[in-house]
Amino acid sequence: RSIDLVVALYAVHKAGGAYLPVDRDYPADRIAFMLEDAAPAVVLEELPVLDGYSSESLGRTVDPSSPAYVIYTSGSTGRPKGVVVPHAGIVNRLLWMQ
């Protein structure tokens, strides 16, 4: 958690992309599963199991219905599942919080 994270999230948003938070403390097999399952087009920070992924830019416009991020469930009842949250969902939450 740093200013670098804020900048990265803003850049992903401005590019119209979605982000997938990956905690370095996750077991390597969980990280590998998440990356294989989500198939990210871009990786902003290199992790130990990221062979084959590159840091190329996205060139999309931001659509409120497009994915903002993917969060994985804990997997406590089986395999973890990715849940896609659209940009509009973030706006709705922020409005609710206000």
MITI-915406 format. One line per field, with one value per atom (N, C-alpha, C, O, CB): residue in three letters; atom name; x, y, z. Coordinates in steps of 0.02 Angstrom, whole numbers, plus 32768, in hexadecimal, padded with zeros to 4 digits. Glycine has a CB too. Layout:
res	(ALA ...)
atom	(CA ...)
x	(X ...)
y	(Y ...)
z	(Z ...)
***
This chain:
res	(ARG ARG ARG ARG ARG SER SER SER SER SER ILE ILE ILE ILE ILE ASP ASP ASP ASP ASP LEU LEU LEU LEU LEU VAL VAL VAL VAL VAL VAL VAL VAL VAL VAL ALA ALA ALA ALA ALA LEU LEU LEU LEU LEU TYR TYR TYR TYR TYR ALA ALA ALA ALA ALA VAL VAL VAL VAL VAL HIS HIS HIS HIS HIS LYS LYS LYS LYS LYS ALA ALA ALA ALA ALA GLY GLY GLY GLY GLY GLY GLY GLY GLY GLY ALA ALA ALA ALA ALA TYR TYR TYR TYR TYR LEU LEU LEU LEU LEU PRO PRO PRO PRO PRO VAL VAL VAL VAL VAL ASP ASP ASP ASP ASP ARG ARG ARG ARG ARG ASP ASP ASP ASP ASP TYR TYR TYR TYR TYR PRO PRO PRO PRO PRO ALA ALA ALA ALA ALA ASP ASP ASP ASP ASP ARG ARG ARG ARG ARG ILE ILE ILE ILE ILE ALA ALA ALA ALA ALA PHE PHE PHE PHE PHE MET MET MET MET MET LEU LEU LEU LEU LEU GLU GLU GLU GLU GLU ASP ASP ASP ASP ASP ALA ALA ALA ALA ALA ALA ALA ALA ALA ALA PRO PRO PRO PRO PRO ALA ALA ALA ALA ALA VAL VAL VAL VAL VAL VAL VAL VAL VAL VAL LEU LEU LEU LEU LEU GLU GLU GLU GLU GLU GLU GLU GLU GLU GLU LEU LEU LEU LEU LEU PRO PRO PRO PRO PRO VAL VAL VAL VAL VAL LEU LEU LEU LEU LEU ASP ASP ASP ASP ASP GLY GLY GLY GLY GLY TYR TYR TYR TYR TYR SER SER SER SER SER SER SER SER SER SER GLU GLU GLU GLU GLU SER SER SER SER SER LEU LEU LEU LEU LEU GLY GLY GLY GLY GLY ARG ARG ARG ARG ARG THR THR THR THR THR VAL VAL VAL VAL VAL ASP ASP ASP ASP ASP PRO PRO PRO PRO PRO SER SER SER SER SER SER SER SER SER SER PRO PRO PRO PRO PRO ALA ALA ALA ALA ALA TYR TYR TYR TYR TYR VAL VAL VAL VAL VAL ILE ILE ILE ILE ILE TYR TYR TYR TYR TYR THR THR THR THR THR SER SER SER SER SER GLY GLY GLY GLY GLY SER SER SER SER SER THR THR THR THR THR GLY GLY GLY GLY GLY ARG ARG ARG ARG ARG PRO PRO PRO PRO PRO LYS LYS LYS LYS LYS GLY GLY GLY GLY GLY VAL VAL VAL VAL VAL VAL VAL VAL VAL VAL VAL VAL VAL VAL VAL PRO PRO PRO PRO PRO HIS HIS HIS HIS HIS ALA ALA ALA ALA ALA GLY GLY GLY GLY GLY ILE ILE ILE ILE ILE VAL VAL VAL VAL VAL ASN ASN ASN ASN ASN ARG ARG ARG ARG ARG LEU LEU LEU LEU LEU LEU LEU LEU LEU LEU TRP TRP TRP TRP TRP MET MET MET MET MET GLN GLN GLN GLN GLN)
atom	(N CA C O CB N CA C O CB N CA C O CB N CA C O CB N CA C O CB N CA C O CB N CA C O CB N CA C O CB N CA C O CB N CA C O CB N CA C O CB N CA C O CB N CA C O CB N CA C O CB N CA C O CB N CA C O CB N CA C O CB N CA C O CB N CA C O CB N CA C O CB N CA C O CB N CA C O CB N CA C O CB N CA C O CB N CA C O CB N CA C O CB N CA C O CB N CA C O CB N CA C O CB N CA C O CB N CA C O CB N CA C O CB N CA C O CB N CA C O CB N CA C O CB N CA C O CB N CA C O CB N CA C O CB N CA C O CB N CA C O CB N CA C O CB N CA C O CB N CA C O CB N CA C O CB N CA C O CB N CA C O CB N CA C O CB N CA C O CB N CA C O CB N CA C O CB N CA C O CB N CA C O CB N CA C O CB N CA C O CB N CA C O CB N CA C O CB N CA C O CB N CA C O CB N CA C O CB N CA C O CB N CA C O CB N CA C O CB N CA C O CB N CA C O CB N CA C O CB N CA C O CB N CA C O CB N CA C O CB N CA C O CB N CA C O CB N CA C O CB N CA C O CB N CA C O CB N CA C O CB N CA C O CB N CA C O CB N CA C O CB N CA C O CB N CA C O CB N CA C O CB N CA C O CB N CA C O CB N CA C O CB N CA C O CB N CA C O CB N CA C O CB N CA C O CB N CA C O CB N CA C O CB N CA C O CB N CA C O CB N CA C O CB N CA C O CB N CA C O CB N CA C O CB N CA C O CB N CA C O CB N CA C O CB)
x	(802A 8000 802C 8050 7FD0 8029 8056 8039 8005 809C 805D 8049 8050 802A 8074 807F 8086 8047 8033 80C2 8027 7FE8 7FB1 7F8D 7FD2 7FAB 7F79 7F84 7F54 7F7B 7FC2 7FD2 7FC1 7FA4 801D 7FD3 7FC5 7F7A 7F64 7FE5 7F54 7F0B 7EEC 7EBF 7EEB 7F04 7EEA 7EFC 7ED2 7F07 7F38 7F4D 7F23 7F0F 7F97 7F17 7EED 7EA7 7E8B 7EE9 7E8B 7E49 7E48 7E1B 7E34 7E79 7E7B 7E83 7E6C 7EB4 7EA4 7EAE 7E70 7E6D 7EEB 7E40 7E04 7E0C 7DE4 7DEE 7E41 7E4E 7E2F 7E0F 7E98 7E3A 7E24 7E62 7E91 7DED 7E63 7E9D 7E8B 7E52 7EBA 7EBE 7EB7 7EEB 7F27 7EC1 7ED4 7F05 7F21 7EFC 7EE4 7F63 7F85 7FB4 7FE2 7FAC 7FA6 7FCE 800C 8006 7FA5 8047 8085 8087 80AD 80C1 8060 8060 8035 8036 804A 800E 7FE6 8016 804E 7FB7 8000 8029 8033 8007 8008 806D 807E 804A 803B 80C2 802D 7FFC 7FBB 7F9A 7FEC 7FA9 7F6E 7F7B 7F4F 7F5B 7FB5 7FC6 7FC5 7FA9 800C 7FE3 7FE5 7F9E 7F8F 800E 7F73 7F2D 7F0A 7EE9 7F08 7F11 7EEF 7F05 7EDC 7EFB 7F46 7F60 7F4B 7F3C 7FAC 7F4B 7F35 7EEB 7ED6 7F45 7EC4 7E7B 7E67 7E3C 7E5A 7E86 7E75 7E96 7E7C 7E89 7ECE 7EF3 7EFD 7EE5 7ECE 7F21 7F2A 7F53 7F81 7F4D 7F41 7F66 7FA4 7FD4 7F39 7FA4 7FDB 7FE9 7FBA 7FCC 8028 803B 8064 8097 8062 804F 8071 80AD 80DC 8042 80AC 80E4 80F6 80CA 80D4 8135 8149 8144 815B 8191 8125 8120 8148 8155 80D5 815B 8185 8169 8190 8192 8127 810B 80EE 80C0 80D5 8107 80E9 810B 8103 80E9 812F 8150 811D 80E7 8175 812D 8102 80D3 80B1 80DA 80CF 80A4 80D0 8109 807D 80B4 80DB 80B6 807B 80EC 80DA 80BE 80B0 80D4 80EC 807E 806B 8031 800B 8057 8029 7FF4 7FB2 7FAF 8006 7F7C 7F38 7F23 7F3A 7F06 7EF9 7EE3 7E98 7E7F 7F04 7E74 7E2A 7E0E 7E2F 7E0E 7DD0 7DAD 7D88 7D79 7D7B 7D79 7D59 7D0D 7CEE 7D6C 7CF0 7CA8 7C91 7CAD 7C95 7C5D 7C46 7C35 7C39 7C0B 7C20 7C0E 7C4A 7C44 7BD9 7C84 7CBE 7CDD 7CD4 7CF2 7D00 7D1D 7D50 7D79 7D3F 7D4C 7D7D 7DB1 7DED 7D5A 7D9B 7DCA 7DAA 7D6D 7DE2 7DD4 7DBE 7DD8 7E13 7DD8 7DAC 7DC0 7DAF 7D7A 7D9D 7DDC 7DD0 7DB6 7DCC 7E10 7D86 7D6B 7DA2 7DD6 7D2C 7D96 7DC8 7DD2 7E08 7DB5 7DA1 7DA7 7D9A 7DA9 7DEA 7D7D 7D72 7D40 7D40 7D5A 7D15 7CE5 7CF7 7CCD 7C9F 7D35 7D4C 7D80 7DA6 7D11 7D81 7DB1 7D9C 7D61 7DB6 7DCD 7DBC 7D9A 7DA8 7DFB 7D6E 7D4A 7D56 7D54 7CFE 7D63 7D6C 7D29 7CFC 7D96 7D22 7CE5 7CF9 7D25 7CC4 7CD8 7CE7 7CBC 7C80 7CDB 7CDD 7CBA 7CC1 7CF9 7CD7 7C88 7C8D 7C9C 7C93 7C4C 7CB2 7CC0 7C82 7C88 7CD7 7C47 7C09 7BFD 7BE0 7BCD 7C12 7C0B 7C34 7C1E 7C1F 7C6F 7C99 7C77 7C75 7CE0 7C5E 7C3B 7C00 7BF6 7C24 7BD8 7B9E 7BB3 7B93 7B78 7BE9 7C00 7C17 7C08 7C39 7C3D 7C54 7C19 7C1A 7C83 7BE7 7BAB 7B87 7B70 7B7C 7B83 7B63 7B89 7B6B 7B5D 7BCC 7BF5 7BEE 7BF5 7C3E 7BE0 7BD8 7B97 7B88 7BDB)
y	(7FC5 8000 803D 804C 8000 8061 809A 80C9 80BC 8082 8100 812E 810C 811C 816E 80DE 80B8 8091 808D 8088 8075 8050 807F 806E 802D 80B9 80EA 80FE 8100 8128 810B 811E 80E5 80F0 8131 80A8 806E 8064 8058 802F 806A 8060 8096 8088 8061 80D4 810B 80FF 810A 814F 80E9 80DC 80A4 80AA 80C9 8070 8039 8054 8044 7FFF 807C 8099 80C4 80BD 80C3 80F0 811E 80F7 810D 8150 80BE 8095 806B 804C 8068 806B 8043 7FFA 7FD0 8049 7FEB 7FA6 7F93 7FBC 7F99 7F56 7F3C 7F22 7F0A 7F04 7F26 7F0D 7ED0 7EC5 7F43 7EA8 7E6C 7E72 7E6A 7E2A 7E7E 7E83 7E3E 7E0E 7EA1 7E39 7DFB 7E08 7E2F 7DDE 7DE7 7DF0 7DC3 7D87 7DE0 7DE1 7DBA 7D84 7D54 7DE9 7D8B 7D5A 7D1E 7CED 7D7B 7D20 7CE5 7CAC 7CB8 7CF5 7C6E 7C36 7C38 7C4F 7BF2 7C22 7C25 7C03 7C1B 7C05 7BCA 7BA7 7BD0 7BCC 7B63 7BF7 7C22 7C5B 7C6B 7C3E 7C79 7CAF 7C94 7CB3 7CCE 7C5A 7C3C 7C2E 7C3B 7BFB 7C14 7C06 7C46 7C49 7BE4 7C7B 7CBA 7CD7 7CEF 7CED 7CD5 7CF0 7CC7 7CE2 7CF5 7C86 7C5B 7C65 7C69 7C11 7C68 7C6F 7CB3 7CB8 7C64 7CE8 7D2C 7D3F 7D6A 7D5E 7D21 7D2F 7D7A 7D95 7D11 7D9C 7DE4 7DF4 7DD0 7E00 7E2D 7E44 7E6A 7E6C 7E70 7E87 7EB1 7EA3 7E99 7EFC 7EA2 7E9B 7ED8 7EE5 7E59 7EFD 7F3B 7F30 7F58 7F6A 7EFB 7EED 7EA4 7E79 7EFF 7E96 7E51 7E28 7E3D 7E4E 7DEE 7DBE 7D80 7D76 7DAC 7D57 7D1D 7CED 7CCE 7CF7 7CE7 7CB4 7CD2 7CB5 7C8D 7D0B 7D2E 7D20 7D49 7D76 7CEC 7CDE 7CDF 7CC1 7C9B 7D02 7D04 7D3F 7D49 7CC6 7D68 7DA3 7DE0 7DE2 7DA9 7E12 7E4E 7E8D 7E8B 7E50 7EC4 7F05 7F2F 7F60 7F2A 7F1D 7F43 7F70 7F61 7F14 7FA8 7FD7 7FC2 7FA2 801E 7FD4 7FCC 800E 8043 7FB4 800E 804C 8050 8059 8055 8049 8048 8087 80A7 800A 8097 80CC 80AD 8072 80F2 80D6 80BC 80BC 80F0 80E7 8081 8077 8062 8034 8041 8083 8073 8029 800F 809C 8007 7FC1 7F92 7F56 7FAF 7FAD 7F82 7F70 7F95 7FA4 7F39 7F23 7F55 7F70 7EE0 7F61 7F8C 7F61 7F70 7FBA 7F2B 7EFC 7EB9 7EB1 7F17 7E88 7E44 7E33 7E3D 7E10 7E19 7E03 7DB9 7DA3 7E2E 7D93 7D4C 7D3C 7D59 7D25 7D0D 7CF6 7CCF 7CBF 7CCA 7CC0 7C9D 7C56 7C39 7C9E 7C38 7BF3 7BC3 7B87 7BE6 7BDB 7BB0 7B78 7B46 7BDA 7B7F 7B4B 7B27 7B04 7B68 7B2E 7B0F 7B3B 7B5D 7B02 7B3B 7B65 7BAE 7BBE 7B50 7BDC 7C23 7C37 7C1A 7C4E 7C68 7C7F 7CCA 7CEF 7C6F 7CDE 7D25 7D48 7D2F 7D2F 7D82 7DAA 7DEC 7E10 7DB6 7DFC 7E39 7E73 7E6C 7E2F 7EAB 7EE6 7F1D 7F30 7EFD 7F37 7F6B 7FB0 7FBB 7F6E 7FDE 8022 8041 8064 804D 8035 8050 8037 805B 803E 7FFA 7FDF 8007 8011 7F96 801D 8045 8089 80A1 804F 80A7 80E8 80E1 810B 8102 80AC 80A1 809B 80B7 8062 8077 806F 80B2 80C2 803C 80D8 8119 8148 816D 8139 8147 8171 815A 8184 816E 8119 80FF 8114 8126 80B2 8112 8124 816E 8181 8113 8198 81DF 81ED 8226 8207)
z	(8000 8000 8000 8030 803D 7FC8 7FC0 7F8B 7F6D 7FAC 7F80 7F4B 7F08 7ED9 7F4E 7F01 7EC3 7EB2 7E78 7EC7 7EE5 7EDB 7EC2 7E94 7F1B 7EE1 7ECC 7E83 7E5C 7EFA 7E71 7E2C 7DFD 7DC7 7E26 7E0F 7DE4 7DDB 7DA3 7E02 7E11 7E0B 7DE0 7DB8 7E50 7DE7 7DBE 7D75 7D49 7DD6 7D67 7D23 7D03 7CC9 7D20 7D29 7D10 7D00 7CCC 7D44 7D2D 7D23 7CE4 7CBA 7D60 7CDD 7CA3 7C62 7C2D 7CAB 7C64 7C28 7C18 7BE4 7C31 7C47 7C3C 7C4D 7C3A 7BF5 7C72 7C84 7CC7 7CE8 7C86 7CD9 7D1A 7D3D 7D1D 7D13 7D7F 7DA3 7DCC 7DE0 7DD0 7DD8 7E01 7E39 7E2C 7DD6 7E76 7EAD 7EBD 7EC7 7EEC 7EBF 7ECF 7F09 7F04 7E91 7F40 7F7D 7F79 7F6F 7FBD 7F80 7F7D 7FB3 7FAC 7F85 7FE7 801E 800F 8035 805E 7FD8 7FC6 7FB5 7F9E 7F89 7FBF 7FAA 7F5E 7F39 7FBF 7F47 7F00 7ED4 7E9E 7EF4 7EEB 7EC2 7EBB 7E88 7EDF 7EEF 7EEA 7EB9 7E90 7F30 7EBD 7E8E 7E46 7E1A 7E9F 7E3C 7DFA 7DE1 7DA6 7DFA 7E0C 7DF9 7DE5 7DB1 7E32 7E0E 7E00 7DBD 7D96 7E38 7DB0 7D71 7D35 7D00 7D74 7D3D 7D06 7CF9 7CBF 7D16 7D2E 7D28 7D0C 7CE0 7D6C 7D25 7D10 7CCE 7CAA 7D45 7CBD 7C7F 7C74 7C43 7C44 7CA2 7C9B 7C5C 7C49 7CD9 7C3D 7C01 7C14 7BEE 7BD6 7C50 7C67 7CB0 7CD7 7C5B 7CC3 7D09 7D1B 7CFB 7D16 7D4E 7D5F 7D8D 7D8D 7D80 7DB3 7DE0 7DD9 7DDC 7E2A 7DD0 7DC5 7E05 7E3B 7DAA 7E00 7E36 7E23 7DE8 7E46 7E53 7E44 7E10 7DED 7E83 7E0A 7DDD 7D9E 7D80 7E01 7D87 7D4F 7D0C 7CDE 7D5B 7D05 7CC5 7C8D 7C92 7CC7 7C57 7C1D 7C1A 7BE7 7C1A 7C4E 7C4E 7C43 7C58 7C90 7C21 7C12 7C27 7C36 7BC8 7C26 7C39 7BFB 7BEF 7C6A 7BD5 7B99 7BAD 7BDB 7B5E 7B89 7B9B 7B7D 7B48 7B84 7B9F 7B85 7B67 7B7F 7BBD 7B36 7B17 7B11 7AD9 7AD4 7B47 7B45 7B65 7B8D 7B68 7B52 7B75 7BB0 7BB0 7B46 7BE2 7C1E 7C15 7C08 7C5C 7C1A 7C16 7C5C 7C79 7BDF 7C77 7CBB 7CC5 7CFD 7CCD 7C90 7C97 7C8E 7C99 7C65 7C7B 7C72 7CB6 7CE6 7C45 7CB9 7CF9 7D15 7CF0 7CF1 7D56 7D78 7D9A 7D98 7DAC 7DB9 7DD9 7DE1 7DDC 7E1C 7DEF 7DFC 7E41 7E50 7DC6 7E6B 7EAE 7EB4 7E9E 7EE6 7ED2 7ED9 7F1E 7F50 7ECC 7F21 7F60 7F85 7F68 7F56 7FC4 7FEC 7FD5 7FE0 8035 7FB6 7FA2 7FDB 7FD5 7F86 8012 804C 803F 8063 8087 800C 7FFC 7FBB 7F9E 7FF7 7FA5 7F66 7F46 7F68 7F36 7F04 7EE0 7EE5 7EE4 7E96 7EEB 7EEB 7EAA 7E75 7EF7 7EAD 7E72 7E6A 7E9B 7E76 7E2D 7E1E 7E17 7DF5 7DDF 7E37 7E32 7E11 7E2A 7E79 7DDA 7DB5 7DCF 7DD5 7D69 7DE0 7DF8 7DC3 7DB2 7E3E 7DA9 7D75 7D93 7DCF 7D4E 7D69 7D7F 7DA0 7DD2 7D44 7D84 7D9F 7DE6 7E0F 7D72 7DF6 7E39 7E6C 7EA5 7E3B 7E58 7E84 7E90 7EC9 7E67 7E5B 7E62 7E91 7EBC 7E1D 7E88 7EB4 7EFD 7F29 7E9F 7F0A 7F4F 7F6C 7FA5 7F52 7F44 7F5C 7F6B 7F9C 7F2A 7F40 7F4C 7F8B 7FB2 7F10 7F95 7FD2 8010 8043 7FCE 800C 8046 8058 8092 8038 8026 8034 8058 8067 7FF4)
***
